[in-house]
């Protein structure tokens, strides 16, 4: 079946290369299939990973469990934020996402004497200057205080090399297919989240397998619907897009905003907020040139906050168009509060849904990039941003 997305994927090689469409469409489209591969990688290494987690007391008495930092920069930081609640629930540890961009200059301020830590670092390239430097400093200055898990898409990464021979460090390398070649991270983002979900269910991954299959099937369905909607929206030429979401969807809102901003080289201005946070000043940025996108909880009590915000936005008439991304079960009750309701065909706990909802944000970035006659694989023609952040002075 020909879809809006497959029409890009199936272009002749020469045309894809000329238009900067060689990687991005395929990397978005491959996600559900690669999620299954990522689960297989975890299963292959399950015994080693479980033994490591037990050795650092993740399943020990509550008082002895480590404080867990989830670390990344940019999109990889949003991976961490998407996993915070799930890992806290499943591991019973204090879990905090800490951006390496903040951790590097303030490392000592984050370490409480007498406490032990487990850092789970996420990095597509494993070569981000902040990620490499802060890992190197932690290994040197806190060798017995901080244990490490590095999740990366690059087997040759410097972060991988740093962990070689270190007893309290473990490395998980994802399939090379998800080491996105395009500037914007897409399949690397969702696959690192999937690996995080596997870590959360490390001791019972067999019960996670059917859930992963639900996600993959829902993702395949969403790719078709969301691509068509994203293509239609891109033709509208909105000046601004505002993404909102709470809990695990706050990371989805941030990542979606970044994808559109990156792939349009800043030509479309974006913003992200939590559902309740928008009223505290940021709503002032909305206008009749704004597309408003709301990611809604499946939990009905939590979804009521989004419903009330949608009603308020409608009554104030402050945006051009409103789109809701949420579970199929809430479509009937919320469709009257928006211009378009995009259903997620997976009745799963909200903590597992970020890999699905973000697909819409990724596709918006792709189609808006094309609409602005940019090259999605490398939209920053003047070199303002790069696939991997360039080296800078480390102090």
C-alpha positions in Angstrom: 0.0 0.0 0.0 1.4 3.4 -1.0 1.3 5.9 1.9 2.5 9.4 2.4 5.7 8.1 4.1 6.4 5.2 1.7 6.2 7.6 -1.2 9.5 9.0 0.2 11.0 5.7 1.2 10.4 4.2 -2.3 11.9 7.1 -4.3 14.8 6.2 -6.6 18.2 6.5 -4.8 19.4 9.4 -6.9 16.3 11.5 -6.1 16.4 10.7 -2.4 20.1 11.7 -2.3 19.4 14.9 -4.2 16.5 15.9 -2.0 18.1 15.0 1.3 15.6 12.1 1.9 18.1 9.2 1.9 17.9 8.5 5.6 15.2 10.3 7.6 12.0 8.8 6.1 13.4 5.3 6.3 14.7 5.8 9.8 11.2 6.9 10.9 9.5 4.1 9.0 11.7 1.3 10.4 10.9 2.0 14.0 8.3 -0.7 14.9 10.5 -3.4 13.2 13.7 -2.2 15.0 11.9 -2.2 18.4 11.6 -6.0 18.0 15.3 -6.2 17.2 16.2 -4.2 20.3 14.2 -6.5 22.5 16.1 -9.4 21.0 19.4 -7.7 21.9 18.3 -7.3 25.5 17.2 -10.9 25.7 20.6 -12.0 24.3 22.4 -10.1 27.1 19.7 -10.5 29.8 21.7 -12.7 32.2 24.7 -10.3 32.1 22.5 -7.2 32.6 20.5 -8.8 35.5 23.7 -9.9 37.2 25.1 -6.3 36.9 21.9 -4.7 38.3 21.9 -7.1 41.2 25.6 -6.5 41.9 24.9 -2.7 42.2 21.9 -3.5 44.6 19.0 -2.3 42.4 17.1 -5.2 43.9 18.7 -5.0 47.4 17.0 -3.7 50.5 15.4 -0.3 49.7 17.8 1.6 52.0 20.8 0.1 50.1 19.6 0.8 46.6 21.5 3.3 44.5 20.3 6.7 43.4 19.8 6.4 39.7 20.7 9.2 37.3 19.4 8.9 33.7 21.9 10.9 31.7 21.9 12.3 28.1 22.2 15.5 26.1 19.5 17.0 23.9 17.3 14.2 22.5 19.1 11.6 24.6 18.1 13.7 27.7 14.5 13.3 26.5 15.0 9.6 26.4 15.9 9.8 30.0 12.9 11.9 30.9 10.6 9.4 29.0 11.9 6.6 31.3 12.0 8.3 34.7 8.5 7.2 35.9 8.7 3.7 34.6 12.1 3.0 36.1 11.1 4.5 39.4 8.0 2.2 39.5 9.8 -0.9 38.4 13.1 -0.6 40.2 11.8 1.0 43.4 14.8 3.4 43.3 15.0 7.2 43.4 15.4 8.0 39.7 16.3 11.4 38.3 17.0 12.5 34.7 20.0 14.8 34.7 21.1 16.3 31.4 24.9 15.8 30.8 24.9 19.4 29.6 24.2 20.5 33.2 26.0 17.6 35.0 29.4 18.2 33.3 30.0 21.7 34.8 28.3 20.9 38.1 29.3 17.3 38.7 30.4 17.6 42.4 27.2 19.5 43.3 25.2 16.4 42.3 27.1 13.9 44.5 26.0 13.4 48.1 28.8 12.0 50.2 28.0 8.5 51.6 25.4 7.8 48.9 26.0 5.4 46.0 24.8 6.0 42.4 24.0 4.2 39.2 24.3 6.3 36.1 22.4 5.1 33.0 23.8 7.1 30.1 22.0 7.3 26.8 23.8 8.5 23.6 23.2 7.7 19.9 26.8 8.3 18.9 28.4 7.7 22.3 30.8 10.5 21.2 28.9 13.6 22.5 31.5 15.9 24.1 29.5 16.3 27.3 28.7 12.6 27.6 32.3 11.5 27.1 33.7 14.1 29.4 31.3 13.6 32.3 31.7 9.8 32.1 35.5 10.2 32.1 35.5 12.6 35.1 33.1 10.3 37.0 35.2 7.2 36.4 38.3 9.1 37.6 36.9 11.0 40.6 34.2 8.6 41.9 35.4 5.2 40.8 33.8 3.3 43.7 30.8 5.6 44.2 29.2 5.6 40.8 28.3 2.5 38.7 27.5 2.9 35.0 25.4 1.5 32.3 26.0 3.0 28.8 23.3 2.6 26.2 24.5 3.6 22.7 23.9 2.9 19.0 27.6 3.0 18.1 29.9 0.1 18.9 33.0 2.2 18.2 31.9 5.0 20.6 34.4 6.7 22.9 32.0 6.1 25.8 32.2 2.3 25.1 36.0 2.4 25.1 36.0 4.3 28.5 34.0 1.4 30.1 36.3 -1.4 28.9 37.8 -3.3 31.8 35.8 -1.3 34.4 34.2 -3.7 36.8 31.3 -1.5 37.8 30.4 -0.5 34.2 28.2 -2.2 31.6 27.7 -1.3 28.0 24.6 -2.1 25.8 25.1 -1.5 22.1 22.0 -1.3 19.9 21.8 -2.5 16.3 23.7 -0.3 13.8 20.5 0.2 11.8 19.3 2.6 14.6 22.5 4.6 14.6 20.6 7.3 12.6 22.6 8.7 9.8 20.3 11.8 9.5 20.9 14.9 11.6 17.8 14.4 13.6 17.5 11.5 16.0 14.4 9.4 15.3 14.8 5.6 15.5 17.7 6.0 17.9 15.4 7.9 20.2 12.6 5.3 20.4 15.0 2.4 20.4 16.9 3.7 23.4 13.6 4.1 25.1 12.7 0.5 24.3 16.0 -0.6 25.8 15.2 1.4 28.9 11.8 -0.3 29.1 13.6 -3.7 28.8 15.9 -2.6 31.7 12.8 -1.7 33.7 11.5 -5.2 33.1 14.9 -6.9 33.3 13.8 -9.7 35.6 10.5 -10.4 33.8 11.2 -9.6 30.2 9.0 -12.4 29.0 6.0 -10.5 30.2 7.2 -7.4 28.4 7.5 -9.2 25.0 3.7 -9.2 24.3 3.5 -5.5 25.4 6.3 -4.7 22.9 4.4 -6.4 20.2 1.3 -4.3 21.0 3.5 -1.2 20.7 5.0 -2.4 17.4 1.6 -3.1 15.8 0.2 0.2 17.0 3.3 2.0 15.6 2.8 0.4 12.2 -0.8 1.6 12.2 0.1 5.1 13.4 2.8 5.6 10.8 0.2 5.5 8.0 -2.4 7.8 9.7 0.2 10.3 11.2 2.1 10.7 7.9 -1.0 11.7 6.0 -2.0 14.2 8.7 1.6 15.6 9.0 1.7 16.1 5.2 -1.6 18.0 5.3 -0.5 20.2 8.2 2.8 21.0 6.6 1.0 22.6 3.6 -0.7 25.0 6.1 2.6 26.7 6.8 2.0 27.4 10.5 4.5 29.9 12.0 4.6 28.2 15.4 3.7 24.8 16.9 3.1 24.3 20.6 3.3 20.8 22.0 2.0 20.0 25.5 2.1 16.8 27.5 2.5 15.8 31.1 4.2 12.9 32.9 6.0 10.7 30.3 4.5 12.9 27.6 6.4 15.9 28.7 9.4 14.3 27.1 7.4 13.6 24.0 6.4 17.3 23.8 10.0 18.4 24.2 11.3 15.9 21.6 8.5 16.8 19.1 9.3 20.5 19.4 12.9 19.8 18.8 12.3 17.6 15.8 10.3 20.4 14.0 12.8 23.1 15.0 15.8 21.0 13.8 14.3 19.8 10.6 13.0 23.2 9.6 16.3 24.9 10.5 14.3 27.1 12.9 11.9 28.4 10.3 9.0 27.1 12.3 9.3 28.3 15.9 8.3 25.6 18.5 7.6 25.5 22.2 6.7 22.7 24.7 5.1 22.8 28.0 3.2 20.5 30.5 -0.5 20.5 30.4 -0.8 22.4 33.7 2.3 24.5 33.1 1.0 26.3 30.0 -1.3 28.5 32.0 1.6 29.9 34.0 2.7 32.4 31.4 3.6 30.4 28.2 0.0 30.6 26.9 0.8 34.2 26.0 2.9 32.9 23.1 -0.2 31.3 21.4 -1.8 33.1 18.4 -3.8 32.4 15.3 -0.7 31.3 13.5 -0.1 28.5 16.0 -0.8 24.8 15.7 -1.5 23.3 19.1 -0.7 19.6 19.7 -1.7 17.9 23.0 -0.5 14.4 24.0 -3.2 13.0 26.4 -2.9 10.5 29.2 -4.8 7.2 28.9 -5.6 7.4 32.6 -9.0 9.1 32.7 -8.3 11.2 35.8 -5.1 12.6 34.4 -6.8 13.1 31.0 -9.3 15.4 32.6 -6.6 18.1 33.0 -5.9 18.0 29.3 -9.6 18.1 28.5 -10.1 21.2 30.6 -7.1 22.9 28.9 -8.4 22.0 25.5 -11.8 23.6 26.4 -10.0 26.7 27.6 -7.9 27.0 24.5 -11.1 26.6 22.4 -13.0 29.2 24.4 -10.2 31.7 24.2 -9.8 31.1 20.4 -6.1 31.6 20.6 -4.8 29.0 18.2 -5.3 28.2 14.5 -5.8 24.5 14.9 -5.8 21.9 17.7 -4.7 18.3 17.4 -4.9 15.7 20.1 -2.9 12.5 20.2 -4.3 10.0 22.7 -5.7 6.5 23.2 -8.5 5.2 21.1 -10.7 4.8 24.2 -10.8 8.5 24.8 -11.5 9.6 21.2 -15.3 9.9 21.7 -15.0 12.0 24.8 -12.2 14.3 23.5 -12.8 14.7 19.7 -15.3 17.5 20.2 -12.5 19.5 22.0 -10.1 19.5 19.0 -10.0 19.8 15.2 -8.5 16.3 14.8 -8.1 13.4 17.2 -5.2 11.0 16.3 -5.9 7.7 18.1 -3.2 5.5 19.5 -4.3 1.8 19.0 -2.6 0.5 22.1 -4.2 0.3 25.5 -1.0 0.3 27.5 0.2 2.0 30.6 1.1 5.7 29.8 4.7 5.0 30.8 5.2 2.8 27.7 3.5 5.1 25.2 6.2 7.8 24.4 7.7 5.6 21.5 4.3 5.8 19.8 3.2 9.4 20.4 6.5 10.9 19.3 6.1 9.4 15.8 3.7 12.2 15.1 6.2 14.9 16.1 8.9 13.2 14.0 6.7 13.1 10.9 5.7 16.8 11.4 9.4 17.6 11.4 9.9 15.6 8.2 7.0 17.1 6.2 7.5 20.6 7.4 11.1 20.3 6.3 10.0 19.2 2.8 7.4 22.0 2.7 10.1 24.5 3.4 12.2 23.0 0.6 14.9 21.9 2.9 16.9 18.6 3.0 15.5 16.7 6.0 18.7 14.6 6.4 20.8 17.8 6.7 18.5 20.8 7.0 21.1 23.1 8.5 22.7 24.2 5.3 24.8 26.9 7.0 26.2 24.4 9.5 24.7 25.9 12.6 23.9 22.5 14.1 25.5 19.1 13.4 24.6 15.4 13.7 27.1 15.2 16.6 27.8 18.3 18.7 31.3 19.6 17.8 34.1 19.5 20.3 34.4 22.4 22.7 36.7 23.2 25.6 36.3 21.0 28.6 37.2 22.4 32.0 
